[in-house]
Amino acid sequence: MFTRDSRPPRIDTLIGKAARVHGDVEFQGGLHLDGHIGGGVRSGGAPDATLSVSTTGSIEGPVEVPNVMLEGTVKGDIRARGRVVLGATARVEGNVYYGVIEMALGAQIMGKVVRLAPEAPPPGQGPKSPGTPGM
């Protein structure tokens, strides 16, 4: 794709061009889709999980993955707290909720584009306030 990150995304699972999955898919690591998924797609919660969908790939259902690289079609909402990269042939029929978004000329979104607020650090992990003793 066209991201600034020069290394290719990690692929642990591949769904080929001739494959059609009916039902939800949950994965860990990286999933590359050339076929069709008729159901939701979500990762196991790892913040570095990545879904990449080629020009022949399509999803009919909601997507909840931290990082999404899309060249194909998604008919459903996309929720990605990390990064969404939409290539020139990307088509989204739904809302896109993102942390960071990149779009190429030609990408289409038929829905709302909403930035997600960064997740707050767990209690006790954030910066100390100026009035805190010991600073």
C-alpha positions as CSV (number, residue, x, y, z in Angstrom):
1,M,0.0,0.0,0.0
2,F,1.1,3.6,0.4
3,T,1.8,3.9,4.1
4,R,5.0,5.5,5.5
5,D,5.7,2.2,7.2
6,S,8.1,0.4,4.9
7,R,7.6,-3.1,6.3
8,P,4.7,-5.2,4.9
9,P,1.9,-6.2,7.3
10,R,2.3,-9.5,9.2
11,I,0.0,-12.2,7.7
12,D,-0.9,-15.1,10.0
13,T,-4.1,-16.1,8.2
14,L,-5.0,-16.0,4.5
15,I,-8.4,-16.3,3.0
16,G,-8.0,-17.0,-0.7
17,K,-9.8,-15.5,-3.6
18,A,-12.1,-18.5,-4.2
19,A,-13.0,-18.8,-0.5
20,R,-16.4,-17.7,0.9
21,V,-16.9,-17.6,4.6
22,H,-20.4,-17.5,6.0
23,G,-20.3,-16.3,9.6
24,D,-18.2,-14.2,11.9
25,V,-14.4,-14.4,11.8
26,E,-12.1,-13.8,14.8
27,F,-8.4,-13.8,14.4
28,Q,-5.1,-12.8,16.0
29,G,-2.1,-11.3,14.4
30,G,-2.6,-10.5,10.7
31,L,-5.4,-11.6,8.3
32,H,-5.3,-11.0,4.6
33,L,-8.5,-11.4,2.7
34,D,-8.8,-12.0,-1.1
35,G,-12.2,-13.8,-0.9
36,H,-15.5,-12.9,0.8
37,I,-16.7,-12.9,4.4
38,G,-20.4,-12.8,5.1
39,G,-20.3,-11.8,8.7
40,G,-18.4,-9.7,11.2
41,V,-14.6,-9.6,11.4
42,R,-12.8,-8.9,14.7
43,S,-9.4,-9.4,16.2
44,G,-8.7,-11.1,19.6
45,G,-7.9,-7.7,21.2
46,A,-4.2,-7.4,20.4
47,P,-3.4,-3.7,19.6
48,D,-1.1,-4.7,16.7
49,A,-3.7,-6.9,14.9
50,T,-4.1,-6.0,11.2
51,L,-6.7,-6.8,8.6
52,S,-5.8,-6.3,4.9
53,V,-8.4,-6.6,2.2
54,S,-7.3,-6.8,-1.4
55,T,-9.2,-5.5,-4.4
56,T,-10.9,-8.8,-4.8
57,G,-11.8,-9.1,-1.1
58,S,-15.1,-8.1,0.4
59,I,-16.8,-8.2,3.8
60,E,-20.5,-7.9,4.6
61,G,-20.6,-7.2,8.2
62,P,-19.0,-5.0,10.9
63,V,-15.2,-4.8,11.2
64,E,-13.6,-4.3,14.6
65,V,-9.8,-4.5,14.2
66,P,-7.1,-2.0,15.5
67,N,-5.5,-1.6,12.0
68,V,-7.3,-1.9,8.6
69,M,-5.7,-1.7,5.2
70,L,-8.5,-1.7,2.6
71,E,-8.4,-2.0,-1.2
72,G,-11.7,-4.0,-1.5
73,T,-15.2,-3.5,-0.2
74,V,-16.7,-3.4,3.3
75,K,-20.5,-3.3,3.7
76,G,-20.7,-2.4,7.4
77,D,-19.1,-0.2,10.0
78,I,-15.3,-0.2,10.5
79,R,-14.0,0.5,14.0
80,A,-10.2,0.8,14.1
81,R,-8.6,2.4,17.1
82,G,-5.2,2.4,15.4
83,R,-4.9,3.1,11.7
84,V,-7.3,2.9,8.7
85,V,-5.6,3.0,5.2
86,L,-8.0,3.2,2.3
87,G,-6.5,2.6,-1.1
88,A,-7.8,4.0,-4.4
89,T,-10.2,1.1,-5.0
90,A,-11.5,0.9,-1.4
91,R,-15.3,1.1,-1.0
92,V,-17.0,1.4,2.5
93,E,-20.8,1.3,2.8
94,G,-21.0,2.2,6.5
95,N,-19.4,4.4,9.1
96,V,-15.6,4.5,9.7
97,Y,-14.4,5.1,13.3
98,Y,-10.7,5.6,13.3
99,G,-7.6,6.7,15.3
100,V,-5.6,7.7,12.3
101,I,-6.9,7.6,8.7
102,E,-5.2,7.7,5.3
103,M,-7.1,7.9,2.0
104,A,-6.0,7.7,-1.6
105,L,-7.7,9.5,-4.3
106,G,-10.6,7.4,-5.5
107,A,-11.5,5.8,-2.2
108,Q,-15.2,6.0,-1.3
109,I,-17.0,6.1,2.0
110,M,-20.8,6.0,2.0
111,G,-21.3,6.9,5.7
112,K,-19.9,9.0,8.5
113,V,-16.2,9.3,9.3
114,V,-15.6,9.7,13.0
115,R,-12.3,10.1,14.9
116,L,-12.0,8.0,18.1
117,A,-10.5,9.6,21.1
118,P,-7.2,8.0,22.2
119,E,-7.6,5.5,24.9
120,A,-6.8,6.9,28.4
121,P,-3.9,5.2,30.2
122,P,-4.9,2.9,33.1
123,P,-5.2,4.7,36.5
124,G,-1.8,5.4,38.0
125,Q,0.0,5.2,34.6
126,G,-0.7,8.7,33.3
127,P,1.4,11.8,33.9
128,K,1.4,13.3,37.4
129,S,-0.4,16.6,37.9
130,P,1.7,19.6,38.9
131,G,0.4,19.7,42.4
132,T,1.4,16.0,43.1
133,P,3.9,15.6,45.9
134,G,7.3,14.1,45.0
135,M,7.7,15.9,41.7
